[in-house]
Amino acid sequence: MSPRYDWQLEAQPDSAQITEVATDLKVPPFLARLLIQRDITTPEDYEVFINPDMARLHDPFLLHDMDKAVARIQQAIENQEQITIYGDYDVDGLTASSIMLETLQSMGAEPKVFIPDRFTDGYGPNAAVYRYLQNSGTQLVITVDNGVGGAAVIDAAQEAGMDVVVTDHHELPQVLPKAVAVVHPRHPDGDYPFGGLSGAGVAFKVATALLGAAPVESIDLAAMGTVADLVDLTDENRIIVQMGLAMIRTQPRAGIAALLNVAKIDPATVDESSIGFGIGPRLNALGRLGDANPGVTLLTTFDDDEAQALAVNVNDLNTKRQALVQSIAQTALEMAQTPENQARRTLILAHQGWHEGVLGIVASKVVEATGKPTLVLNIAADGQSAKGSGRSVPAYHLFNALDAVRDAMTAFGGHGMACGLTVPVANIPQLQAAMEAAAEKSLKDRPKPPLAIAARLTAADLTLDHYKALRQLAPFGNGNPEPTFSLRPDLIDRIKTMGQTNAHLRFVADGAAVVAFGYGESAQALEAAQQVKLAVRLDVNTWQGNTTLQLRLCDWQLQAPSVIDWRGPSVSAAQFRPALTYVFFDARKQAKFTRQFQFGGPTVLADELAPHTKDAVLVDLPKDAAQLAAAMGQLELPVRVLFYAPPEDLVALPTRAECGSVLRFLAAHPQFDKHHLPALAKAVHVSVGQAILAVQVFFELGFVTIKGAFIDVAEHPAKKPLQSAAAYQARATFLALARELQTADRRTLEARLTNQNERHQHGN
């Protein structure tokens, strides 16, 4: 089974450097190695990395137009103007809106919050909504986590007399809005030291500028938005997330505490994974399935009962969202496997009746399964337009690929790894051509995505202390990836599937528990693997108060055996159900088995095998080594083996004494009818097969004559050893071969069969 990623071992520091850094920083060598790889080698760098300090946050007024934004917002507050915060329906947008709401309320304002509906309003500035806001009395709109892509709408609003302050972090289009202020960390006319802020991070900076100090009480929200939006966890983002997570662990606000409760997460254990996989998906479910406005209420309420009721609703919606994703993803993955799509480097999967709110998640699942940049679109009921989301791989800039045909789309926005769009159905082929053209350059050889391997571990490295040490590098995310290690275990055991649909695996590698999410269908491949190499991350599992080390599988390299051993004392119907090619050496066995069992694939005689036959099962025993070698020469490895024979086929050679008893019986019964050999066998206490073989040997050596059906003992035959008869030698050879094929250990058997296969492949 081939790995999903291209494993790339990071540069390994030498032992002297590891010792030096470990001594200087007073850390274990295990952690010192990881710190060196992150270029953290001095006590000063280490202190900055592990201990967050608000004083190291950049001056918010270095952001482009921050002075203009602050001045206009302060003016609106002083003049008691109606302010509307225009947010977004994802976690970053909800937390950014909540930060801005709390900040303005603390300054005496009474702003309104508008979270657009994903389905009716779409992402970003909407002309109809802006007109509605203006007609309802809004004098100042503050966008959070959106706005830079809405030049036409915002410019029209400004001309109509409603001011707009844009705060955003998304990709910058060529034409920016003519707003009162455009606060963006990567503004082309700006010079901000760090361009990686999330929407919540930008809102936090605006709040800092308005208040004259960082709003520590909102840093938990900024941390959630930063983690959920997958921005780089470096520079300011690292400080925000470190301090925000610490706040959630010790004093979570009512809404976050309620979310943790329904997600069954202990606040004391909250980390970046808790946000990314526990809280984030639940909050996102609001906007994916309906109205996301309750998300702001949940995040800003001080009422524990209200928070709990809202969190329960959020959790129910998330359960519904999960069911939708599973259903749509199944259909999308089937579409991805059509011959046309298999030939493409990129995918556009469009279908009617798909829920638009979950298509981004489905796209991610398709990318994970296929490794191809993918758009997943819902076709409207009228069949004229399609709307959905896209996800990509690191080597392919999805935004740039589609930006080349922006005019073909009704709406479009995003970044290198993800996008959202609406497109006329008639223009989908144009998008497909543009994506394929971009793939021709960046995905020419269809490279697997890289997987950085921090170090190679041994069983001795798998300790709870090492897990605790590397957690000092957290929070992990883009820009500060969680270390991944390779492990070549000597022993894999206790393999079993888990989850409601058995979609996941759990096994033990060199004594350490390993969880493998999404690998449930590969249990047999792991069991059969000749050699296993794992790419894992260190984690913990707490059960009944006991915490133990646990490994999370990221990828594996399985060296499949050339021979898959299905041998046993009997056969079962289940062994013949897979869609394989079942090879028989004996036509009589083939006929008998096809009457007795239902085969999932064709049955074929070994002597009639076509060259390069794949997925073969050797069912019965060959008559001799030559027949086996000829069959192996026609097969592609791996090959499955049963080598079954009923007990009566494997009766031992008759001894000299037993042969003598048969001969004496024949002498005492002249003109013995050969059809009565079973009676002879019973009389002299041998098997029917032994009696038949004895007669064959006697006839070959001249001990008996056979005329028609009658057997007579010859007079004065020459003495010859039984072993000199060809029939005796053939039976002895067959039994020896049968014993070897049925009882040899798998490695010995594999060596024999693969050697025969290779000799044929090389013409030897």
Secondary structure, DSSP 4 states (H G I P E B T S, - for coil): ---SSEEEEPPPPPHHHHHHHHHHHT--HHHHHHHHHTT--SHHHHHHHHS--GGGSPPGGGSTTHHHHHHHHHHHHHTT--EEEE--SSHHHHHHHHHHHHHHHHTT---EEE---TTTT-SS--HHHHHHHHHTT--EEEEESB-TT-HHHHHHHHHTT-EEEEE--SPPPSS----SEEE-TT-TT---S-----HHHHHHHHHHHHHSS--GGGHHHHHHHHHHTT---SHHHHHHHHHHHHHHHHS--HHHHHHHHHTT--GGG--HHIIIIIIHHHHHHHHHHS--HHHHHHHH---HHHHHHHHHHHHHHHHHHHHHHHHHHHHHHHHHTSHHHHT-SSEEEEEET--GGGHHHHHHHHHHHH-S-EEEEEEPTTSSEEEEEEE--TT--HHHHHHTTGGG-SEEEE-SSEEEEEEEGGGHHHHHHHHHHHHHHHTTT-PPPEEEE-EEE-GGG--HHHHHHHGGGPSPBTTBPPP-EEE--S-EEEEEEESTTS-EEEEEETTEEEEETT-GGGHHHHHH-SEEEEEEEEEEEEETTEEEEEEEEEEEEEE--SEEE---SS--GGGG-SS-EEEES-HHHHHHHHHH---SS-EEEGGGPPTTB-SEEEEE--SSHHHHHHHHTTBPSPEEEEEE--GGGGPPPPPHHHHHHHHHHHHHSSSEEGGGHHHHHHHHT--HHHHHHHHHHHHHHTSEEEETTEEEEPSSPPP--GGGSHHHHHHHHHHHHHHHHHHS-HHHHHHHHHHHHHHHHTT-
